[in-house]
């Protein structure tokens, strides 16, 4: 989930970087963990990368710098041996990264994936529905829910098929996304109406991912309940908000790319705790 303009630019860079690396040098697998216990590897988009969680850190070897990973990323909190999450990634990008990191994934016993938001243009919805003078919110929601969401199950099926082939011994788990807003008195009537529409869109996206996980024989962990009461508009928000909607001391960021992503508290209290409760890894 990302600012649409930034998403389009960086998604193109991600695809180009992957192609160039594959042709020139290939991906070098990170050394497998020698420690006992499960070998956990994470893939996905900015939510797996930890975007919004604080200062950016360098990604694993050969992943582009614009992956916008942070130390607050839930895979890091949960002790992942390798976090391959990247800002702007789609299911197709996850498939490409999985193939290029196949030697590392062959050692994995647990693989989590947070992806799907960019496939259905949730970034465009976030901008269109919250930024003044942006594109029409209704048309953006229609594009996401009536057009692109219908295509997502097939894309997830193809991605999971690849993951099963490169990580044959791994427990594969897809995760969902939080509702971005908590409807409260802190929002105007119009903002509350928009928030309800966006939360409904998040619910439909999560339902699609959950059903796709079931259909393809992999796990699913939702985070909606963990984030309940912590959306934009709440007294204790765990989502970075854009200018005009954020609390300077809690959920503002100088980086526009961070907007509509979890804060460090969201990654630890939301995603990491949901995975812990599900005994993953």
N, C-alpha and C positions, 0 to 999 in steps of 0.2 A: 504494500500500500504506500503510495508515494505521490508527491506532487507530479501531476501528469506531464508537465513540460520537462521536468527533470527526468522523469521516468523514461520518456521517449528517447531523450538524448543519451542517458546512461545505459539503457537497455541495448541500444545500438552499439555503444562502445563495448559492452560486455560480450555481445556476440562476435564483434570484430576481434576483440582480444583473444577469445577462445580459439577462433579460427586461426589467427596468426601463430599462437603458441603451438597449436596442434601441428601446423605445417613446419614450423621452424625447429622446435625443440621437444614438443610433447610435454605432458605433465609428469613431473617426477613425484612419485608417491612419497608422502611423509613417512618416516620410520614408524613401524608398528609399535604400539606400546608394549613394553616388556613386562609391565606390571600385571599381576593376576587380576582376574575379574573380566567383566564385559569390555569389549572394544567398541566404543560408541563413536559414530561418525554422523555429523549433521549436514543436511543439504537444505537449500531453499532460497527464499528471497530475503528482503531487508529485515523481516521479522526474525529470521534465523540468524542473520548477520548481527543483530543487536542494534541496528540503526535507531537513534533516539536515546540510547542508553548512556551517552556521555561522549568523551573524547574518542575519536576514531583511532584504531590501531591497524597495523599492517596485517593483511590477510595471509593465508598460507602461501607457499611458493607458487608463483605463476598465475595466481588469481589477480585480476586487475585491482589497482588501488581504490577505484571508485566503488568497491564492494561495500564500503562504509561500515566495516565491522567495529564493534566495541567490546571492551572487556566485560560489559554487563550482559552480553548475549546469553540467552538461556542455555545453549549448548555448553558454553564455558562454565556457567554456574553449575551445570550438572556433570562437569568433568569430562567433556568430549575429548577424544584423542585428536580430532580434526573437525574444524568447523568450516564448511564449504559454502555457507550462506553468502549471498551477494545481492546488494541493492539492485532492484529492477529485474531480477531473475523471473523467468516464466517456467512452465513445465518443460518446455523445449530446452531451455538453458540448463535446468537441473539434469536432464537426460544427457546433455553434452558433457557437463562436468563429471557426471557419474562414469561415463565411458572413459574419459581421460584420466580419472583417478581410480580406475578399475583395480590396479594392484593393491591400493590401500583398502578399498571397499571389500576386496576378497577376504580380508582378515576381520571384517566387522561382524560383531554379534548383535549390535543394535544400530539401526539407522532411523533417524527422524527426518521428516520433511515438512517444512511450512511453505506452501506454494499455492498459487491459484488466484490470488488477488490481482496480480499484474495481467494474468490471462484474460480477466474480465474487466480490465480498466477501472478498478476501484479508485485509482489515483485520480482519474479524470472526474469521477463522481465527487470525490472529496473536494476538489478544487471548484468544480461547477456549482456545488451546493453550498459552499461556505465563503468563497472569495467574491467580493463585490465586482460587478462588471464581467464576471467570468461567463463561460458558456451556460446554456440553459440546463438547469438541474434535472428537469423532467426528461429531456432527451438523453442526458447522460445516464440516468437510471434505466431508461428503456433499453439503451444500447447494452448496458451491463446485464440486466435481468432477462430481457426478452430475446437477446441475440447471443451474446458471448457466453452467458452462463449455461446455455443449452449445449455448447460445444465443449465445455470443461470436462465432463465425464470421459469422453473419448481421449482427451489429452492426458488425463490422469492415468487412464488404462495403459497407454503407450509408455508413459514414464515409469509406472510401477513394473511393467514387464521388463524394462531395462534394468531397474534396480534389482529385481529378483535374479536376473542373469549375472550381474556383476557382484552381487552380495548374496550368494546362495544360502549362506548359513545365518543370515541376519534376520532379526525380528524387525520388520519395517513398520513404522508408525507415522501416519499423517497427523498433523495438528490443525486446529481451526484458528480463527481470528477473534479478537474481542469486539464487542460493540464499542464504537468510538465515543458514544455520548451517554451521559446520565441525564435524563430529562428532569430538570429541577427549576426552581424559581430563579436560578441564576441565568437562565436563558430567556430571551424574549419569546413571545408567542410564535413568531415566524421561525426563530431558531429552534424552538421546541418541535415544531412541525417538521422542519428539515431533519432534525436529529432522529425523530421517529422513523422517517423514511430511510435514512441511512442505516439505522439499527436493523430495520427489517431486511434491508439488502444484505447486511452482514449475516443475519440468521439464515437467509436463503443460500448464501455462499457456503456457510458452515454445513448446512444440511446436504448440499451437493457433494462436498468433500467427504463427509461422513458416509453417505450412501456409496460413493465411489470406493471408499476404503473397504466397506463391507463386501461390495460386489467383486473386488479384486483380491480379497483374502488377506488384507493387511489391517493393522490396527488404526484406531483413531482416538485422539485425545482432544476434547474440547476445552476451551478456556473461558467461555462466556460467563460462567458462574463465578470463577475466580476474579474476574474484572468487574463483577456487579458492584455498583456504587462507587466505581473508580474511573468512570468515563469523564470526558470533557463536560464541564458543567457541574461536577460534583465538588464536595468540599475537600476531597482527597484524590485528585486525578492522577491516574497512572498512564495517561496518554499525553504526548506532547501536542500542544494546540498551536494553531497559527496565530499570528499577531491579531489582537482584538478579542481573542477567546481564551488566552492563556493567563495564568497567574505567574508573574515575573519570578517569584520565589520558588515556584514548584514545577511548572510544566511549559516554560518558554524555552526557546533555543535560538541561537544566532544563525543556525543553519536551517534554511527552508526545507531541506531534504528530511529533517527530523520530524516535521509535522505529521501527525496522524500515526505515529509509531509509539510503542510503549516507552516509558521512562525506565531507568534502572530498577525502580521499585516494581514496575509492571512486569519486567522480565523475571525478576526473582520471585515476587509474590504471586504473579499470574502464571506465566509459562512454567518456570522451574518447579513451583509447588504442584501444578497440575500433573507434570511428569512424575514427580516424586510420589504423588498419591497413586499413580498408575504403575508404580515400580519400574519406571523407565529412566535410565538404563538399569 
